[in-house]
Amino acid sequence: MANQPTVKIQLVRSPIGCKQDHRATVIGLGLRKLNSVSELQDTPAVRGMINKISYLVKVL
């Protein structure tokens, strides 16, 4: 379990003018300010969240 694959994502666009559930997804992924980076476990749930807000984030 210790060497679970991870994915790094960075918030590159502001979620200010976006839908409320997209903003909630950004917060759920642990992203706060612009250009903040979050490293999460690579699970289907996290991949789905990234796909939902793909226009706001960049996968590093």
CHARMM-style PDB file with segment names, atoms N, HN, CA, C and O in Angstrom:
ATOM      1  N   MET     1       0.806  -1.197   0.000  1.00  0.00      PROA
ATOM      2  CA  MET     1       0.000   0.000   0.000  1.00  0.00      PROA
ATOM      3  C   MET     1       0.852   1.265   0.000  1.00  0.00      PROA
ATOM      4  O   MET     1       0.393   2.326  -0.425  1.00  0.00      PROA
ATOM      5  N   ALA     2       2.086   1.156   0.474  1.00  0.00      PROA
ATOM      6  HN  ALA     2       2.459   0.294   0.819  1.00  0.00      PROA
ATOM      7  CA  ALA     2       2.917   2.343   0.613  1.00  0.00      PROA
ATOM      8  C   ALA     2       3.333   2.921  -0.731  1.00  0.00      PROA
ATOM      9  O   ALA     2       3.490   4.136  -0.853  1.00  0.00      PROA
ATOM     10  N   ASN     3       3.516   2.073  -1.748  1.00  0.00      PROA
ATOM     11  HN  ASN     3       3.389   1.086  -1.649  1.00  0.00      PROA
ATOM     12  CA  ASN     3       3.955   2.590  -3.038  1.00  0.00      PROA
ATOM     13  C   ASN     3       2.781   2.699  -4.011  1.00  0.00      PROA
ATOM     14  O   ASN     3       2.883   2.302  -5.172  1.00  0.00      PROA
ATOM     15  N   GLN     4       1.672   3.240  -3.522  1.00  0.00      PROA
ATOM     16  HN  GLN     4       1.589   3.562  -2.579  1.00  0.00      PROA
ATOM     17  CA  GLN     4       0.489   3.494  -4.351  1.00  0.00      PROA
ATOM     18  C   GLN     4       0.826   4.572  -5.386  1.00  0.00      PROA
ATOM     19  O   GLN     4       1.449   5.574  -5.034  1.00  0.00      PROA
ATOM     20  N   PRO     5       0.432   4.396  -6.653  1.00  0.00      PROA
ATOM     21  CA  PRO     5       0.726   5.427  -7.649  1.00  0.00      PROA
ATOM     22  C   PRO     5      -0.008   6.729  -7.322  1.00  0.00      PROA
ATOM     23  O   PRO     5      -1.153   6.718  -6.872  1.00  0.00      PROA
ATOM     24  N   THR     6       0.670   7.836  -7.556  1.00  0.00      PROA
ATOM     25  HN  THR     6       1.600   7.845  -7.922  1.00  0.00      PROA
ATOM     26  CA  THR     6       0.086   9.143  -7.260  1.00  0.00      PROA
ATOM     27  C   THR     6       0.018   9.977  -8.529  1.00  0.00      PROA
ATOM     28  O   THR     6       0.672   9.674  -9.527  1.00  0.00      PROA
ATOM     29  N   VAL     7      -0.779  11.029  -8.472  1.00  0.00      PROA
ATOM     30  HN  VAL     7      -1.310  11.275  -7.661  1.00  0.00      PROA
ATOM     31  CA  VAL     7      -0.902  11.970  -9.576  1.00  0.00      PROA
ATOM     32  C   VAL     7      -0.795  13.379  -8.981  1.00  0.00      PROA
ATOM     33  O   VAL     7      -1.401  13.674  -7.951  1.00  0.00      PROA
ATOM     34  N   LYS     8      -0.018  14.241  -9.641  1.00  0.00      PROA
ATOM     35  HN  LYS     8       0.475  14.002 -10.478  1.00  0.00      PROA
ATOM     36  CA  LYS     8       0.142  15.626  -9.195  1.00  0.00      PROA
ATOM     37  C   LYS     8      -0.679  16.516 -10.115  1.00  0.00      PROA
ATOM     38  O   LYS     8      -0.594  16.400 -11.337  1.00  0.00      PROA
ATOM     39  N   ILE     9      -1.478  17.407  -9.526  1.00  0.00      PROA
ATOM     40  HN  ILE     9      -1.547  17.502  -8.532  1.00  0.00      PROA
ATOM     41  CA  ILE     9      -2.261  18.336 -10.323  1.00  0.00      PROA
ATOM     42  C   ILE     9      -2.019  19.755  -9.842  1.00  0.00      PROA
ATOM     43  O   ILE     9      -1.740  19.986  -8.665  1.00  0.00      PROA
ATOM     44  N   GLN    10      -2.130  20.706 -10.768  1.00  0.00      PROA
ATOM     45  HN  GLN    10      -2.357  20.518 -11.723  1.00  0.00      PROA
ATOM     46  CA  GLN    10      -1.903  22.114 -10.467  1.00  0.00      PROA
ATOM     47  C   GLN    10      -3.084  22.919 -10.978  1.00  0.00      PROA
ATOM     48  O   GLN    10      -3.547  22.702 -12.098  1.00  0.00      PROA
ATOM     49  N   LEU    11      -3.574  23.847 -10.164  1.00  0.00      PROA
ATOM     50  HN  LEU    11      -3.198  24.023  -9.254  1.00  0.00      PROA
ATOM     51  CA  LEU    11      -4.673  24.724 -10.552  1.00  0.00      PROA
ATOM     52  C   LEU    11      -4.104  25.852 -11.411  1.00  0.00      PROA
ATOM     53  O   LEU    11      -3.316  26.662 -10.921  1.00  0.00      PROA
ATOM     54  N   VAL    12      -4.493  25.915 -12.688  1.00  0.00      PROA
ATOM     55  HN  VAL    12      -5.133  25.257 -13.085  1.00  0.00      PROA
ATOM     56  CA  VAL    12      -3.915  26.904 -13.602  1.00  0.00      PROA
ATOM     57  C   VAL    12      -4.918  27.976 -14.031  1.00  0.00      PROA
ATOM     58  O   VAL    12      -4.523  28.997 -14.594  1.00  0.00      PROA
ATOM     59  N   ARG    13      -6.219  27.757 -13.772  1.00  0.00      PROA
ATOM     60  HN  ARG    13      -6.541  26.927 -13.314  1.00  0.00      PROA
ATOM     61  CA  ARG    13      -7.221  28.775 -14.064  1.00  0.00      PROA
ATOM     62  C   ARG    13      -8.084  29.000 -12.838  1.00  0.00      PROA
ATOM     63  O   ARG    13      -8.286  28.085 -12.039  1.00  0.00      PROA
ATOM     64  N   SER    14      -8.591  30.205 -12.686  1.00  0.00      PROA
ATOM     65  HN  SER    14      -8.427  30.948 -13.335  1.00  0.00      PROA
ATOM     66  CA  SER    14      -9.408  30.538 -11.530  1.00  0.00      PROA
ATOM     67  C   SER    14     -10.814  29.949 -11.669  1.00  0.00      PROA
ATOM     68  O   SER    14     -11.411  30.020 -12.743  1.00  0.00      PROA
ATOM     69  N   PRO    15     -11.340  29.371 -10.597  1.00  0.00      PROA
ATOM     70  CA  PRO    15     -12.699  28.821 -10.641  1.00  0.00      PROA
ATOM     71  C   PRO    15     -13.782  29.848 -10.312  1.00  0.00      PROA
ATOM     72  O   PRO    15     -14.915  29.467 -10.017  1.00  0.00      PROA
ATOM     73  N   ILE    16     -13.457  31.142 -10.358  1.00  0.00      PROA
ATOM     74  HN  ILE    16     -12.537  31.451 -10.598  1.00  0.00      PROA
ATOM     75  CA  ILE    16     -14.396  32.175  -9.920  1.00  0.00      PROA
ATOM     76  C   ILE    16     -15.678  32.183 -10.757  1.00  0.00      PROA
ATOM     77  O   ILE    16     -16.771  32.236 -10.193  1.00  0.00      PROA
ATOM     78  N   GLY    17     -15.569  32.133 -12.081  1.00  0.00      PROA
ATOM     79  HN  GLY    17     -14.682  32.090 -12.539  1.00  0.00      PROA
ATOM     80  CA  GLY    17     -16.767  32.220 -12.910  1.00  0.00      PROA
ATOM     81  C   GLY    17     -17.394  30.878 -13.232  1.00  0.00      PROA
ATOM     82  O   GLY    17     -18.229  30.786 -14.131  1.00  0.00      PROA
ATOM     83  N   CYS    18     -17.004  29.839 -12.514  1.00  0.00      PROA
ATOM     84  HN  CYS    18     -16.326  29.914 -11.783  1.00  0.00      PROA
ATOM     85  CA  CYS    18     -17.434  28.472 -12.840  1.00  0.00      PROA
ATOM     86  C   CYS    18     -18.660  28.075 -12.029  1.00  0.00      PROA
ATOM     87  O   CYS    18     -19.088  28.783 -11.116  1.00  0.00      PROA
ATOM     88  N   LYS    19     -19.215  26.910 -12.394  1.00  0.00      PROA
ATOM     89  HN  LYS    19     -18.868  26.336 -13.135  1.00  0.00      PROA
ATOM     90  CA  LYS    19     -20.346  26.359 -11.656  1.00  0.00      PROA
ATOM     91  C   LYS    19     -19.927  26.049 -10.222  1.00  0.00      PROA
ATOM     92  O   LYS    19     -18.753  25.822  -9.930  1.00  0.00      PROA
ATOM     93  N   GLN    20     -20.914  26.048  -9.346  1.00  0.00      PROA
ATOM     94  HN  GLN    20     -21.868  26.233  -9.583  1.00  0.00      PROA
ATOM     95  CA  GLN    20     -20.644  25.802  -7.927  1.00  0.00      PROA
ATOM     96  C   GLN    20     -20.081  24.400  -7.702  1.00  0.00      PROA
ATOM     97  O   GLN    20     -19.194  24.228  -6.865  1.00  0.00      PROA
ATOM     98  N   ASP    21     -20.574  23.395  -8.429  1.00  0.00      PROA
ATOM     99  HN  ASP    21     -21.294  23.535  -9.109  1.00  0.00      PROA
ATOM    100  CA  ASP    21     -20.063  22.038  -8.203  1.00  0.00      PROA
ATOM    101  C   ASP    21     -18.654  21.880  -8.745  1.00  0.00      PROA
ATOM    102  O   ASP    21     -17.908  21.027  -8.262  1.00  0.00      PROA
ATOM    103  N   HSD    22     -18.265  22.674  -9.734  1.00  0.00      PROA
ATOM    104  HN  HSD    22     -18.871  23.366 -10.127  1.00  0.00      PROA
ATOM    105  CA  HSD    22     -16.881  22.638 -10.206  1.00  0.00      PROA
ATOM    106  C   HSD    22     -15.961  23.270  -9.169  1.00  0.00      PROA
ATOM    107  O   HSD    22     -14.848  22.792  -8.951  1.00  0.00      PROA
ATOM    108  N   ARG    23     -16.420  24.342  -8.531  1.00  0.00      PROA
ATOM    109  HN  ARG    23     -17.324  24.730  -8.708  1.00  0.00      PROA
ATOM    110  CA  ARG    23     -15.631  24.947  -7.452  1.00  0.00      PROA
ATOM    111  C   ARG    23     -15.459  23.973  -6.294  1.00  0.00      PROA
ATOM    112  O   ARG    23     -14.385  23.882  -5.700  1.00  0.00      PROA
ATOM    113  N   ALA    24     -16.521  23.251  -5.981  1.00  0.00      PROA
ATOM    114  HN  ALA    24     -17.394  23.325  -6.463  1.00  0.00      PROA
ATOM    115  CA  ALA    24     -16.452  22.261  -4.901  1.00  0.00      PROA
ATOM    116  C   ALA    24     -15.485  21.137  -5.251  1.00  0.00      PROA
ATOM    117  O   ALA    24     -14.805  20.606  -4.373  1.00  0.00      PROA
ATOM    118  N   THR    25     -15.421  20.774  -6.525  1.00  0.00      PROA
ATOM    119  HN  THR    25     -15.973  21.205  -7.238  1.00  0.00      PROA
ATOM    120  CA  THR    25     -14.486  19.734  -6.963  1.00  0.00      PROA
ATOM    121  C   THR    25     -13.049  20.206  -6.796  1.00  0.00      PROA
ATOM    122  O   THR    25     -12.184  19.431  -6.386  1.00  0.00      PROA
ATOM    123  N   VAL    26     -12.786  21.480  -7.114  1.00  0.00      PROA
ATOM    124  HN  VAL    26     -13.488  22.109  -7.447  1.00  0.00      PROA
ATOM    125  CA  VAL    26     -11.440  22.044  -6.935  1.00  0.00      PROA
ATOM    126  C   VAL    26     -11.028  21.951  -5.467  1.00  0.00      PROA
ATOM    127  O   VAL    26      -9.912  21.538  -5.154  1.00  0.00      PROA
ATOM    128  N   ILE    27     -11.929  22.334  -4.578  1.00  0.00      PROA
ATOM    129  HN  ILE    27     -12.836  22.670  -4.832  1.00  0.00      PROA
ATOM    130  CA  ILE    27     -11.633  22.278  -3.140  1.00  0.00      PROA
ATOM    131  C   ILE    27     -11.462  20.825  -2.696  1.00  0.00      PROA
ATOM    132  O   ILE    27     -10.594  20.518  -1.880  1.00  0.00      PROA
ATOM    133  N   GLY    28     -12.289  19.939  -3.233  1.00  0.00      PROA
ATOM    134  HN  GLY    28     -12.995  20.188  -3.896  1.00  0.00      PROA
ATOM    135  CA  GLY    28     -12.210  18.525  -2.885  1.00  0.00      PROA
ATOM    136  C   GLY    28     -10.891  17.883  -3.280  1.00  0.00      PROA
ATOM    137  O   GLY    28     -10.441  16.928  -2.646  1.00  0.00      PROA
ATOM    138  N   LEU    29     -10.275  18.411  -4.331  1.00  0.00      PROA
ATOM    139  HN  LEU    29     -10.641  19.187  -4.846  1.00  0.00      PROA
ATOM    140  CA  LEU    29      -8.967  17.908  -4.752  1.00  0.00      PROA
ATOM    141  C   LEU    29      -7.818  18.528  -3.948  1.00  0.00      PROA
ATOM    142  O   LEU    29      -6.654  18.193  -4.166  1.00  0.00      PROA
ATOM    143  N   GLY    30      -8.145  19.424  -3.027  1.00  0.00      PROA
ATOM    144  HN  GLY    30      -9.091  19.697  -2.850  1.00  0.00      PROA
ATOM    145  CA  GLY    30      -7.120  20.014  -2.176  1.00  0.00      PROA
ATOM    146  C   GLY    30      -6.427  21.218  -2.787  1.00  0.00      PROA
ATOM    147  O   GLY    30      -5.345  21.600  -2.341  1.00  0.00      PROA
ATOM    148  N   LEU    31      -7.033  21.823  -3.800  1.00  0.00      PROA
ATOM    149  HN  LEU    31      -7.911  21.513  -4.163  1.00  0.00      PROA
ATOM    150  CA  LEU    31      -6.442  22.992  -4.450  1.00  0.00      PROA
ATOM    151  C   LEU    31      -7.086  24.247  -3.889  1.00  0.00      PROA
ATOM    152  O   LEU    31      -8.308  24.329  -3.769  1.00  0.00      PROA
ATOM    153  N   ARG    32      -6.254  25.227  -3.545  1.00  0.00      PROA
ATOM    154  HN  ARG    32      -5.261  25.160  -3.642  1.00  0.00      PROA
ATOM    155  CA  ARG    32      -6.782  26.452  -2.954  1.00  0.00      PROA
ATOM    156  C   ARG    32      -6.520  27.653  -3.859  1.00  0.00      PROA
ATOM    157  O   ARG    32      -7.431  28.158  -4.514  1.00  0.00      PROA
ATOM    158  N   LYS    33      -5.279  28.099  -3.890  1.00  0.00      PROA
ATOM    159  HN  LYS    33      -4.538  27.689  -3.358  1.00  0.00      PROA
ATOM    160  CA  LYS    33      -4.936  29.278  -4.678  1.00  0.00      PROA
ATOM    161  C   LYS    33      -4.494  28.891  -6.077  1.00  0.00      PROA
ATOM    162  O   LYS    33      -4.222  27.723  -6.356  1.00  0.00      PROA
ATOM    163  N   LEU    34      -4.425  29.869  -6.939  1.00  0.00      PROA
ATOM    164  HN  LEU    34      -4.645  30.817  -6.712  1.00  0.00      PROA
ATOM    165  CA  LEU    34      -3.931  29.658  -8.287  1.00  0.00      PROA
ATOM    166  C   LEU    34      -2.497  29.134  -8.221  1.00  0.00      PROA
ATOM    167  O   LEU    34      -1.706  29.585  -7.393  1.00  0.00      PROA
ATOM    168  N   ASN    35      -2.168  28.199  -9.079  1.00  0.00      PROA
ATOM    169  HN  ASN    35      -2.811  27.832  -9.752  1.00  0.00      PROA
ATOM    170  CA  ASN    35      -0.855  27.551  -9.170  1.00  0.00      PROA
ATOM    171  C   ASN    35      -0.535  26.652  -7.977  1.00  0.00      PROA
ATOM    172  O   ASN    35       0.602  26.201  -7.843  1.00  0.00      PROA
ATOM    173  N   SER    36      -1.512  26.381  -7.107  1.00  0.00      PROA
ATOM    174  HN  SER    36      -2.436  26.748  -7.215  1.00  0.00      PROA
ATOM    175  CA  SER    36      -1.258  25.439  -6.019  1.00  0.00      PROA
ATOM    176  C   SER    36      -1.216  24.024  -6.589  1.00  0.00      PROA
ATOM    177  O   SER    36      -1.909  23.707  -7.556  1.00  0.00      PROA
ATOM    178  N   VAL    37      -0.385  23.176  -5.967  1.00  0.00      PROA
ATOM    179  HN  VAL    37       0.177  23.434  -5.182  1.00  0.00      PROA
ATOM    180  CA  VAL    37      -0.176  21.809  -6.441  1.00  0.00      PROA
ATOM    181  C   VAL    37      -0.642  20.843  -5.366  1.00  0.00      PROA
ATOM    182  O   VAL    37      -0.404  21.058  -4.177  1.00  0.00      PROA
ATOM    183  N   SER    38      -1.304  19.786  -5.790  1.00  0.00      PROA
ATOM    184  HN  SER    38      -1.497  19.611  -6.755  1.00  0.00      PROA
ATOM    185  CA  SER    38      -1.776  18.751  -4.873  1.00  0.00      PROA
ATOM    186  C   SER    38      -1.357  17.394  -5.417  1.00  0.00      PROA
ATOM    187  O   SER    38      -1.469  17.137  -6.615  1.00  0.00      PROA
ATOM    188  N   GLU    39      -0.874  16.525  -4.534  1.00  0.00      PROA
ATOM    189  HN  GLU    39      -0.783  16.734  -3.560  1.00  0.00      PROA
ATOM    190  CA  GLU    39      -0.482  15.167  -4.923  1.00  0.00      PROA
ATOM    191  C   GLU    39      -1.455  14.191  -4.279  1.00  0.00      PROA
ATOM    192  O   GLU    39      -1.551  14.109  -3.055  1.00  0.00      PROA
ATOM    193  N   LEU    40      -2.176  13.450  -5.118  1.00  0.00      PROA
ATOM    194  HN  LEU    40      -2.098  13.516  -6.113  1.00  0.00      PROA
ATOM    195  CA  LEU    40      -3.220  12.558  -4.641  1.00  0.00      PROA
ATOM    196  C   LEU    40      -2.988  11.152  -5.156  1.00  0.00      PROA
ATOM    197  O   LEU    40      -2.246  10.952  -6.117  1.00  0.00      PROA
ATOM    198  N   GLN    41      -3.625  10.172  -4.517  1.00  0.00      PROA
ATOM    199  HN  GLN    41      -4.229  10.335  -3.736  1.00  0.00      PROA
ATOM    200  CA  GLN    41      -3.549   8.791  -5.002  1.00  0.00      PROA
ATOM    201  C   GLN    41      -4.294   8.690  -6.325  1.00  0.00      PROA
ATOM    202  O   GLN    41      -5.340   9.312  -6.512  1.00  0.00      PROA
ATOM    203  N   ASP    42      -3.749   7.909  -7.229  1.00  0.00      PROA
ATOM    204  HN  ASP    42      -2.899   7.404  -7.077  1.00  0.00      PROA
ATOM    205  CA  ASP    42      -4.315   7.765  -8.565  1.00  0.00      PROA
ATOM    206  C   ASP    42      -5.426   6.710  -8.538  1.00  0.00      PROA
ATOM    207  O   ASP    42      -5.186   5.533  -8.805  1.00  0.00      PROA
ATOM    208  N   THR    43      -6.652   7.155  -8.211  1.00  0.00      PROA
ATOM    209  HN  THR    43      -6.847   8.112  -7.994  1.00  0.00      PROA
ATOM    210  CA  THR    43      -7.813   6.263  -8.159  1.00  0.00      PROA
ATOM    211  C   THR    43      -8.814   6.695  -9.230  1.00  0.00      PROA
ATOM    212  O   THR    43      -8.739   7.820  -9.726  1.00  0.00      PROA
ATOM    213  N   PRO    44      -9.742   5.819  -9.589  1.00  0.00      PROA
ATOM    214  CA  PRO    44     -10.763   6.219 -10.570  1.00  0.00      PROA
ATOM    215  C   PRO    44     -11.594   7.424 -10.123  1.00  0.00      PROA
ATOM    216  O   PRO    44     -12.008   8.224 -10.961  1.00  0.00      PROA
ATOM    217  N   ALA    45     -11.843   7.565  -8.831  1.00  0.00      PROA
ATOM    218  HN  ALA    45     -11.507   6.915  -8.150  1.00  0.00      PROA
ATOM    219  CA  ALA    45     -12.608   8.707  -8.332  1.00  0.00      PROA
ATOM    220  C   ALA    45     -11.861  10.008  -8.556  1.00  0.00      PROA
ATOM    221  O   ALA    45     -12.446  10.997  -9.000  1.00  0.00      PROA
ATOM    222  N   VAL    46     -10.567  10.011  -8.249  1.00  0.00      PROA
ATOM    223  HN  VAL    46     -10.092   9.208  -7.889  1.00  0.00      PROA
ATOM    224  CA  VAL    46      -9.752  11.211  -8.438  1.00  0.00      PROA
ATOM    225  C   VAL    46      -9.629  11.525  -9.926  1.00  0.00      PROA
ATOM    226  O   VAL    46      -9.697  12.691 -10.317  1.00  0.00      PROA
ATOM    227  N   ARG    47      -9.450  10.500 -10.761  1.00  0.00      PROA
ATOM    228  HN  ARG    47      -9.395   9.554 -10.444  1.00  0.00      PROA
ATOM    229  CA  ARG    47      -9.374  10.710 -12.212  1.00  0.00      PROA
ATOM    230  C   ARG    47     -10.668  11.330 -12.751  1.00  0.00      PROA
ATOM    231  O   ARG    47     -10.631  12.190 -13.631  1.00  0.00      PROA
ATOM    232  N   GLY    48     -11.801  10.888 -12.219  1.00  0.00      PROA
ATOM    233  HN  GLY    48     -11.830  10.190 -11.504  1.00  0.00      PROA
ATOM    234  CA  GLY    48     -13.078  11.461 -12.636  1.00  0.00      PROA
ATOM    235  C   GLY    48     -13.208  12.919 -12.252  1.00  0.00      PROA
ATOM    236  O   GLY    48     -13.734  13.725 -13.019  1.00  0.00      PROA
ATOM    237  N   MET    49     -12.728  13.261 -11.059  1.00  0.00      PROA
ATOM    238  HN  MET    49     -12.301  12.606 -10.436  1.00  0.00      PROA
ATOM    239  CA  MET    49     -12.761  14.664 -10.621  1.00  0.00      PROA
ATOM    240  C   MET    49     -11.867  15.523 -11.505  1.00  0.00      PROA
ATOM    241  O   MET    49     -12.226  16.648 -11.853  1.00  0.00      PROA
ATOM    242  N   ILE    50     -10.695  14.990 -11.868  1.00  0.00      PROA
ATOM    243  HN  ILE    50     -10.403  14.076 -11.585  1.00  0.00      PROA
ATOM    244  CA  ILE    50      -9.771  15.732 -12.733  1.00  0.00      PROA
ATOM    245  C   ILE    50     -10.407  15.939 -14.107  1.00  0.00      PROA
ATOM    246  O   ILE    50     -10.300  17.022 -14.681  1.00  0.00      PROA
ATOM    247  N   ASN    51     -11.069  14.904 -14.640  1.00  0.00      PROA
ATOM    248  HN  ASN    51     -11.156  14.024 -14.174  1.00  0.00      PROA
ATOM    249  CA  ASN    51     -11.722  15.035 -15.942  1.00  0.00      PROA
ATOM    250  C   ASN    51     -12.838  16.066 -15.908  1.00  0.00      PROA
ATOM    251  O   ASN    51     -13.057  16.775 -16.890  1.00  0.00      PROA
ATOM    252  N   LYS    52     -13.534  16.154 -14.806  1.00  0.00      PROA
ATOM    253  HN  LYS    52     -13.356  15.578 -14.008  1.00  0.00      PROA
ATOM    254  CA  LYS    52     -14.654  17.100 -14.665  1.00  0.00      PROA
ATOM    255  C   LYS    52     -14.166  18.543 -14.763  1.00  0.00      PROA
ATOM    256  O   LYS    52     -14.832  19.384 -15.367  1.00  0.00      PROA
ATOM    257  N   ILE    53     -13.000  18.832 -14.168  1.00  0.00      PROA
ATOM    258  HN  ILE    53     -12.459  18.149 -13.678  1.00  0.00      PROA
ATOM    259  CA  ILE    53     -12.496  20.214 -14.167  1.00  0.00      PROA
ATOM    260  C   ILE    53     -11.198  20.302 -14.958  1.00  0.00      PROA
ATOM    261  O   ILE    53     -10.289  21.043 -14.586  1.00  0.00      PROA
ATOM    262  N   SER    54     -11.111  19.542 -16.056  1.00  0.00      PROA
ATOM    263  HN  SER    54     -11.850  18.940 -16.358  1.00  0.00      PROA
ATOM    264  CA  SER    54      -9.869  19.486 -16.832  1.00  0.00      PROA
ATOM    265  C   SER    54      -9.479  20.826 -17.420  1.00  0.00      PROA
ATOM    266  O   SER    54      -8.304  21.053 -17.707  1.00  0.00      PROA
ATOM    267  N   TYR    55     -10.457  21.732 -17.610  1.00  0.00      PROA
ATOM    268  HN  TYR    55     -11.411  21.547 -17.377  1.00  0.00      PROA
ATOM    269  CA  TYR    55     -10.147  23.052 -18.156  1.00  0.00      PROA
ATOM    270  C   TYR    55      -9.562  24.000 -17.115  1.00  0.00      PROA
ATOM    271  O   TYR    55      -9.145  25.108 -17.453  1.00  0.00      PROA
ATOM    272  N   LEU    56      -9.529  23.574 -15.849  1.00  0.00      PROA
ATOM    273  HN  LEU    56      -9.868  22.675 -15.574  1.00  0.00      PROA
ATOM    274  CA  LEU    56      -8.970  24.400 -14.771  1.00  0.00      PROA
ATOM    275  C   LEU    56      -7.619  23.912 -14.273  1.00  0.00      PROA
ATOM    276  O   LEU    56      -6.861  24.680 -13.681  1.00  0.00      PROA
ATOM    277  N   VAL    57      -7.312  22.643 -14.505  1.00  0.00      PROA
ATOM    278  HN  VAL    57      -7.928  22.019 -14.986  1.00  0.00      PROA
ATOM    279  CA  VAL    57      -6.113  22.049 -13.915  1.00  0.00      PROA
ATOM    280  C   VAL    57      -5.162  21.520 -14.971  1.00  0.00      PROA
ATOM    281  O   VAL    57      -5.523  21.318 -16.130  1.00  0.00      PROA
ATOM    282  N   LYS    58      -3.924  21.302 -14.522  1.00  0.00      PROA
ATOM    283  HN  LYS    58      -3.630  21.466 -13.580  1.00  0.00      PROA
ATOM    284  CA  LYS    58      -2.892  20.684 -15.368  1.00  0.00      PROA
ATOM    285  C   LYS    58      -2.304  19.520 -14.583  1.00  0.00      PROA
ATOM    286  O   LYS    58      -1.976  19.660 -13.405  1.00  0.00      PROA
ATOM    287  N   VAL    59      -2.170  18.365 -15.244  1.00  0.00      PROA
ATOM    288  HN  VAL    59      -2.436  18.251 -16.202  1.00  0.00      PROA
ATOM    289  CA  VAL    59      -1.563  17.192 -14.609  1.00  0.00      PROA
ATOM    290  C   VAL    59      -0.063  17.283 -14.809  1.00  0.00      PROA
ATOM    291  O   VAL    59       0.420  17.407 -15.934  1.00  0.00      PROA
ATOM    292  N   LEU    60       0.672  17.221 -13.701  1.00  0.00      PROA
ATOM    293  HN  LEU    60       0.280  17.120 -12.787  1.00  0.00      PROA
ATOM    294  CA  LEU    60       2.136  17.361 -13.776  1.00  0.00      PROA
ATOM    295  C   LEU    60       2.802  16.003 -13.850  1.00  0.00      PROA
ATOM    296  OT1 LEU    60       4.028  15.919 -13.919  1.00  0.00      PROA
TER     297      LEU     60
END
